[in-house]
């Protein structure tokens, strides 16, 4: 009897540990919004080698259109609206004739020193493409206003990097969606130096690997316990 209780407690403890490691971000208090009117200004004391900042706050948003990063956004001023990031865009966009919804997110980041910076991106559904200072730096799927060119990917976590220009990073994100209920930038986009983002991304991969191993061990303990009790 005592053995069964010990095994049960071990399983429960292991499940709790693995669960909190895999879902820790949901239990951490959200950071203060740092984006205002589509602009983020970062002070030198905030930009340390290991610092990761969440680009939460008010971005500029252009619903129902994918604006080329080479275009002047001044020409689309009448279509610009503020949008909170992270959040769904459901109340701002409308499906086109083929059922696609699209939009362009825009934010400018002023940095204190020139250097190479990065973004950690998660869950921009269903497809997205990122431009920094006019350069295509990464994508998941292919956001498009036509269904024949639209592509989506289930793997939605990745990093992008770019060199600042004139102490600024001009970030444009194209997003496309087809019948997914909660779309847009629904998770915080994390920002930091290239070294900080790479280190943090490696730690996230390590944590996810630990979670996978933890669930495998959890399942093995359960099967062994079930087999012994059955005998």
C-alpha positions as CSV (number, residue, x, y, z in Angstrom):
1,X,0.0,0.0,0.0
2,X,2.7,2.4,1.0
3,X,4.6,1.6,-2.2
4,X,1.5,2.4,-4.3
5,X,1.1,5.8,-2.5
6,X,4.8,6.6,-3.1
7,X,4.5,5.8,-6.8
8,X,1.3,7.9,-7.1
9,X,2.9,10.8,-5.4
10,X,6.0,10.5,-7.6
11,X,3.8,10.6,-10.7
12,X,1.9,13.6,-9.5
13,X,5.0,15.5,-8.5
14,X,6.7,14.7,-11.9
15,X,3.5,15.8,-13.7
16,X,3.4,19.1,-11.8
17,X,7.1,19.9,-12.5
18,X,6.8,19.1,-16.2
19,X,3.6,21.1,-16.5
20,X,5.0,24.2,-14.9
21,X,8.2,24.0,-17.0
22,X,6.2,23.6,-20.2
23,X,3.6,26.3,-19.3
24,X,5.6,28.7,-17.1
25,X,5.1,31.7,-19.3
26,X,1.3,31.6,-18.5
27,X,2.1,32.0,-14.8
28,X,4.6,34.9,-15.2
29,X,3.1,38.4,-14.8
30,X,3.0,40.2,-18.1
31,X,5.5,43.0,-18.7
32,X,4.6,46.6,-19.0
33,X,3.8,47.8,-22.5
34,X,6.7,49.6,-24.1
35,X,5.3,50.3,-27.6
36,X,3.4,53.5,-28.0
37,X,2.0,54.8,-31.2
38,X,4.0,52.2,-33.1
39,X,7.3,53.3,-31.6
40,X,9.6,51.6,-29.0
41,X,12.5,53.5,-27.5
42,X,15.0,51.5,-25.6
43,X,17.5,53.0,-23.2
44,X,21.0,51.8,-22.9
45,X,20.5,50.5,-19.3
46,X,17.6,48.4,-20.6
47,X,19.7,46.8,-23.4
48,X,22.1,44.6,-21.5
49,X,23.6,41.5,-23.1
50,X,21.2,39.1,-21.4
51,X,18.1,41.3,-21.4
52,X,15.1,40.1,-23.3
53,X,12.3,42.7,-23.8
54,X,8.7,42.0,-24.9
55,X,7.5,44.4,-27.6
56,X,4.1,44.6,-26.0
57,X,1.9,47.7,-26.4
58,X,0.4,49.7,-29.2
59,X,1.6,48.9,-32.8
60,X,0.5,50.5,-36.0
61,X,-1.8,48.2,-38.0
62,X,-3.0,48.2,-41.6
63,X,-6.0,45.8,-41.9
64,X,-6.9,44.0,-45.1
65,X,-3.7,44.8,-46.9
66,X,-0.1,43.6,-47.2
67,X,2.1,46.6,-47.6
68,X,5.5,46.1,-49.2
69,X,8.2,47.1,-46.8
70,X,9.8,49.2,-49.6
71,X,6.7,51.4,-49.8
72,X,6.3,54.6,-47.8
73,X,3.8,54.1,-45.0
74,X,2.8,57.7,-45.3
75,X,0.7,56.8,-48.3
76,X,-1.4,54.5,-46.1
77,X,-1.8,56.9,-43.2
78,X,-5.6,57.0,-43.7
79,X,-5.8,53.2,-43.3
80,X,-3.6,53.0,-40.1
81,X,-5.2,52.1,-36.8
82,X,-3.6,51.3,-33.4
83,X,-3.7,47.7,-32.3
84,X,-2.6,46.1,-29.0
85,X,0.1,43.4,-29.3
86,X,-0.3,40.7,-28.3
87,X,-4.0,40.3,-29.1
88,X,-6.2,38.8,-31.8
89,X,-7.1,41.0,-34.7
90,X,-10.6,39.5,-35.2
91,X,-12.4,42.8,-34.8
92,X,-10.2,44.7,-37.2
93,X,-10.0,42.5,-40.4
94,X,-12.6,41.2,-42.8
95,X,-12.3,38.1,-45.1
96,X,-11.8,38.8,-48.7
97,X,-13.7,37.0,-51.5
98,X,-11.6,33.8,-51.0
99,X,-12.0,33.8,-47.2
100,X,-8.5,35.1,-46.5
101,X,-7.8,37.7,-43.9
102,X,-4.6,39.7,-44.0
103,X,-2.9,42.6,-42.3
104,X,0.4,44.5,-41.9
105,X,1.9,45.2,-38.5
106,X,4.5,48.0,-38.2
107,X,6.7,49.1,-35.3
108,X,9.9,51.1,-35.1
109,X,12.5,50.4,-32.4
110,X,15.0,53.1,-31.5
111,X,18.1,51.5,-30.0
112,X,21.0,53.2,-28.0
113,X,23.9,51.6,-29.9
114,X,24.4,50.2,-33.4
115,X,24.5,46.4,-33.5
116,X,22.9,43.2,-34.6
117,X,19.5,42.5,-32.9
118,X,17.0,39.7,-33.0
119,X,13.4,38.8,-32.5
120,X,11.9,35.6,-31.1
121,X,8.6,35.0,-32.7
122,X,5.8,32.6,-31.6
123,X,2.3,31.9,-32.8
124,X,1.5,34.5,-35.5
125,X,-1.3,32.6,-37.1
126,X,-1.5,31.2,-39.7
127,X,1.4,32.5,-41.7
128,X,3.7,35.5,-41.5
129,X,6.7,37.2,-43.0
130,X,9.1,39.6,-41.2
131,X,10.9,42.5,-42.7
132,X,13.5,44.6,-40.8
133,X,14.8,47.8,-42.4
134,X,13.3,46.7,-45.7
135,X,15.0,43.2,-45.8
136,X,13.1,39.9,-45.7
137,X,14.6,38.2,-42.6
138,X,12.3,35.3,-42.1
139,X,8.9,33.7,-42.5
140,X,6.6,30.9,-41.6
141,X,4.4,30.0,-44.5
142,X,3.5,32.6,-47.1
143,X,0.9,35.3,-46.3
144,X,-0.9,36.3,-49.4
145,X,-4.1,38.0,-50.5
146,X,-4.8,35.1,-52.9
147,X,-5.5,31.6,-51.9
148,X,-3.3,30.0,-54.5
149,X,-0.2,31.7,-53.1
150,X,-1.2,31.4,-49.4
151,X,0.7,28.8,-47.4
152,X,0.7,28.1,-43.6
153,X,3.0,26.1,-41.3
154,X,2.2,24.4,-38.0
155,X,5.8,25.1,-36.8
156,X,5.4,28.6,-35.5
157,X,8.5,29.4,-33.4
158,X,11.6,31.0,-34.9
159,X,14.1,33.7,-34.6
160,X,15.2,36.5,-37.0
161,X,18.2,38.9,-36.9
162,X,19.2,42.2,-38.5
163,X,21.6,45.0,-38.2
164,X,20.3,48.3,-36.9
165,X,20.6,51.3,-39.2
166,X,20.9,54.8,-37.9
167,X,20.1,53.5,-34.4
168,X,16.7,52.1,-35.6
169,X,15.0,48.9,-36.6
170,X,12.0,49.3,-38.8
171,X,9.9,46.1,-38.4
172,X,7.1,45.2,-40.8
173,X,5.2,41.9,-40.3
174,X,2.8,40.6,-42.9
175,X,0.2,38.2,-41.5
176,X,-2.3,36.0,-43.4
177,X,-5.0,33.7,-42.1
178,X,-7.5,31.3,-43.5
179,X,-10.3,30.1,-41.2
180,X,-8.2,30.0,-38.0
181,X,-10.4,31.4,-35.1
182,X,-7.7,33.3,-33.2
183,X,-5.2,35.0,-35.5
184,X,-2.8,37.9,-35.6
185,X,0.1,38.4,-33.2
186,X,-1.3,36.5,-30.2
187,X,1.9,36.0,-28.2
188,X,4.6,38.5,-27.2
189,X,7.4,39.2,-29.6
190,X,10.7,39.1,-27.8
191,X,13.5,41.5,-28.6
192,X,17.2,41.7,-27.6
193,X,20.7,41.6,-28.9
194,X,21.6,38.7,-31.2
195,X,23.6,37.0,-28.4
196,X,20.7,37.3,-25.9
197,X,18.1,36.0,-28.4
198,X,20.2,33.1,-29.4
199,X,20.9,32.2,-25.8
200,X,17.3,32.5,-24.8
201,X,16.1,30.4,-27.8
202,X,18.6,27.7,-26.9
203,X,17.2,27.6,-23.3
204,X,13.6,27.4,-24.7
205,X,14.6,24.4,-26.9
206,X,16.3,22.8,-23.9
207,X,13.2,23.3,-21.7
208,X,10.9,21.8,-24.4
209,X,13.2,18.8,-24.7
210,X,13.0,18.4,-20.9
211,X,9.2,18.5,-21.1
212,X,9.1,15.9,-23.8
213,X,11.4,13.6,-21.8
214,X,9.4,14.3,-18.6
215,X,6.2,13.2,-20.3
216,X,7.9,10.0,-21.6
217,X,9.2,9.2,-18.1
218,X,5.8,10.0,-16.7
219,X,4.1,7.6,-19.1
220,X,6.7,4.9,-18.4
221,X,6.2,5.1,-14.6
222,X,2.4,4.9,-15.1
223,X,2.6,1.8,-17.4
224,X,5.0,0.1,-15.0
225,X,2.8,0.9,-12.0
226,X,-0.3,-0.3,-13.8
227,X,1.5,-3.6,-14.8
228,X,2.6,-4.2,-11.2
229,X,-0.8,-3.5,-9.8
230,X,-2.5,-5.8,-12.3
231,X,-0.2,-8.6,-11.4
